[in-house]
């Protein structure tokens, strides 16, 4: 597989422990929580700081070939003050994948992380596969089973998938 979907902790471990030559072939997409809510309450009513609103440390980011950090909640529709991926964030991701489309799978691997490495990053992983392998054609993509669906850990956010592929196709139309 040309990409890996991991949690923030796993991404930090990879960036701290993998050899420099391997990291130079990594293209990283970091999905963090919006910074509006930096604290949450745990079951003991203690405020705890949500470290997932901060980007990865710059020293770690500088180890990879290229990186993108985006910020949105893991939702498929708005809920109270929380919002799902915006068109702007989807366009950032689509443009980033478009920029590296010919590298991904050809010596470079895409590393995608979000807080838990289950939903938002899996949605971006699905979109990346649709874009890289099928040039954003969802019909062609649907004809080939995707490994993400075979792994019980993942529950792809389909709003993320659809918005990123839609943004890519819009971007692709402008790039002709």
N, C-alpha and C positions, 0 to 999 in steps of 0.2 A: 504494500500500500504506500502511496506517495505522501500520506499525511498521518499525523498522530493527534488524537484528541485527548487532552489531559486536564487535570485540575490545576489550580494555581500552584499548590504545593509541589505537585509533580513537575510542573514547568520550571519552578525555581530550582528543584533538585537537578533536573536535566542541565540547566544552564550553569549550575555550579560545578557539576561533576563530569560532564562529557568532555572529551578531548577537544582542544581548540579547532583542529582541522575539521572535525565533525560538525561543530557549531557554525563554522563558516559556511556550511551548506544548508543551514536552516533558515527558512523564511517564517517569521513568527507573527501570529495574530493573537493579541491579548484582548480579552473582553472583560472589562471590569464593571463593577456596580457604579451607578451615578453617585457623585459625591454629596448629594443633597442630604442623605441620611448616613451619617458616619458611625452612629452607635445603634445598637439594638439591645433588646432585653432578653436575657436567657431565662430558663425555667425557674431560677432562683431569684428573679427580679433584680439581677445585677446588670448594670449597663456594661456592655462589652464593645470595644471598638471593632468595627468591620474593616479588616485590612484589605478586603477585596475592592475597596473604592480607590485604592492607590495604585498607580502604575507600577510595574516591576521596576526594580532598581536599575538605574541607567547603566551601571557597570555590567549588569547581566545582559541588558538589551544590546549593548555595544559588541557583544560576543557573536551575535548572529549576523547573517548576510544582510537582512533588512527586517524591519518590524513595524507593526501598526498596533496602536492601542485605541480601542473604541469603548464606548460606555453606554449601556442600556440594560434595562431590567429583563429578566427571564419571564416575559408575559407574551401571550398571543393577542391580547386586547387590553385596552386601558383599564386600570382598576384604581379607584381613588386618585391619589396624586401620582401613582406609578404609571409609566408609559412603556410600551414595547419598543422594539427597534424602530427608529425613525427612517424616513427616506434618506436623510442626510447621512446617517450612520451606515445604512445599507449601501449607499453610493461610495462611501469611503472604502468599505470592504471590497465591493465589486471592482473599484478602480485599482486597488492594491493587488487583487488576484489577476486582473487584466494585465497589470504591469509585469507580473511574474509568470504569466500563463505558460510561456514556452520553457521556463526553467523548472517549474514544478514537475517532478517526476523524471526530469532529465538531469540527474545529478543533485538536485535540490529537493528537500522535503519540507512540507508545510507543517508547522507545529501550531496547533490551535488550543488555547486554554481559556477557560472561564473559571468561576469560583469552584465549582464541583467537577467540571469536565464531563457533564452529562447532557445538557440540553442546548444552551446557546451555542457552545462550541461544536456540538454534533450537528446543529442546524447549519452552521458555517461550513462544516466538513461536507455535508451533503451538497451545499451550493458549490463549493470548490470542486467537488467531483463532477457535478453537472457542467460546470463551466470549463474545466480543464479537459475532460474526456468527451464532452458532447457539445461544446461551444454554447452552452446555455440553453440547449434544446431539451425542455423538460419531457417531451414525448419520447425522444430517443433515450434519455436518461431512465425513464420509467420501464423501458424494455429490458434493462440489465439490473439484476439484483445488486443491491449495495451492501457491502460488508457491515456498515454502521447498523443496519437493521438486524443483523445476526448477533450482535453483541448486546446482552441484556443490560449492561451498564448504561447504555445510551438511550435517551428518549428525546430525539431531535425536536427542537422548536421549529415547527413548520412555518410559522410566521417569518422567522429569521431566514429559513431556506427560500421561501417565496419572494421576500423583499430583496434579498441579495441577488437572486437570479433575475428578477425583474429589473433591478438597477443595472446589472451587467448587460442585459439585452438593450436597455436604453442607451447605455454607454457605448456599446458595440455599434449601435445605429449611428451614433455621432462620429465614430472613429473610421467609418468607411471611406 
